[in-house]
Structures are given as structure tokens and as C-alpha cells.
Amino acid sequence: MSDIADKLIKDYEEKPLSELADAPVSALQGVSENDAKLLDEAFGIRTVRDLGTNKYFRWAQAIANLAD
């Protein structure tokens, strides 16, 4: 889990994966509270799970992977 812990803000580093999926996106390092607000307004993304399963992000990732 240490490889994931360094991607999170301190408050979430020790949380189990089952809780991390439903943590706010601001639990991710580099995602500010304002970024989280904008993601919610633009895409309805509130949690790490929402971000990871968002269809637009998945489409973009698939296109990027295929282009490599």
C-alpha cells in the first residue's frame, strides 16, 4: 500500500482501500479543494471512485494508451 500512500494527502495515507475509493478527490495529492469543486461542477465527480470511473476520463485514457 506504500505505493498508493504517497499519492494521497497525509490524512488518507493510512486508510484502507475500501475507504479510499469513497474518499473525496481532494484526498489525492495535487487535487485542491477548488479543483474538487470544479470537478464536481463540471462532471459530478465527488469521490476518488467517481474520478476513476468517469466515462470521459476512461475514454481519454483508452485513446492515450492506444496512441502509444
C-alpha positions as CSV (number, residue, x, y, z in Angstrom):
1,M,0.0,0.0,0.0
2,S,3.0,2.3,0.3
3,D,3.0,2.9,-3.4
4,I,-0.5,4.3,-3.1
5,A,0.0,6.1,0.2
6,D,2.5,8.5,-1.5
7,K,-0.3,9.6,-3.9
8,L,-2.5,10.7,-1.1
9,I,-2.6,13.6,1.4
10,K,-1.4,12.8,4.9
11,D,-4.9,12.3,6.4
12,Y,-5.6,9.4,4.0
13,E,-2.2,7.6,3.9
14,E,-3.3,5.0,6.4
15,K,-6.8,4.4,5.2
16,P,-7.8,1.0,3.7
17,L,-8.5,0.8,0.0
18,S,-12.2,0.2,0.8
19,E,-12.4,3.7,2.3
20,L,-10.1,5.4,-0.3
21,A,-12.5,4.7,-3.2
22,D,-15.2,6.8,-1.5
23,A,-12.8,9.5,-0.2
24,P,-13.1,13.0,-1.7
25,V,-11.0,13.6,-4.7
26,S,-9.1,16.2,-2.7
27,A,-7.6,13.2,-0.8
28,L,-5.3,12.8,-3.8
29,Q,-2.1,14.8,-3.7
30,G,-2.3,17.7,-6.1
31,V,-6.1,18.0,-6.1
32,S,-7.0,21.1,-4.2
33,E,-10.4,21.8,-2.6
34,N,-11.0,24.2,-5.5
35,D,-10.1,21.6,-8.1
36,A,-12.5,19.2,-6.3
37,K,-15.3,21.8,-6.5
38,L,-14.6,22.3,-10.3
39,L,-14.6,18.6,-10.9
40,D,-18.0,18.3,-9.1
41,E,-19.4,21.2,-11.1
42,A,-18.2,20.0,-14.5
43,F,-18.6,16.2,-14.2
44,G,-20.4,15.4,-10.9
45,I,-17.1,13.9,-9.6
46,R,-17.0,14.0,-5.8
47,T,-15.0,10.8,-4.8
48,V,-11.9,9.0,-6.0
49,R,-14.2,6.3,-7.3
50,D,-16.2,8.9,-9.3
51,L,-12.9,10.1,-10.8
52,G,-11.7,6.6,-11.6
53,T,-14.9,5.5,-13.3
54,N,-15.8,8.7,-15.1
55,K,-16.6,7.8,-18.7
56,Y,-14.8,10.8,-20.2
57,F,-11.6,10.1,-18.2
58,R,-11.8,6.4,-19.2
59,W,-12.3,7.3,-22.9
60,A,-9.3,9.7,-22.8
61,Q,-7.1,7.1,-21.1
62,A,-8.1,4.5,-23.7
63,I,-7.2,6.9,-26.5
64,A,-3.9,7.8,-25.0
65,N,-3.0,4.2,-24.4
66,L,-3.9,3.2,-27.9
67,A,-1.9,6.1,-29.3
68,D,1.3,4.9,-27.5
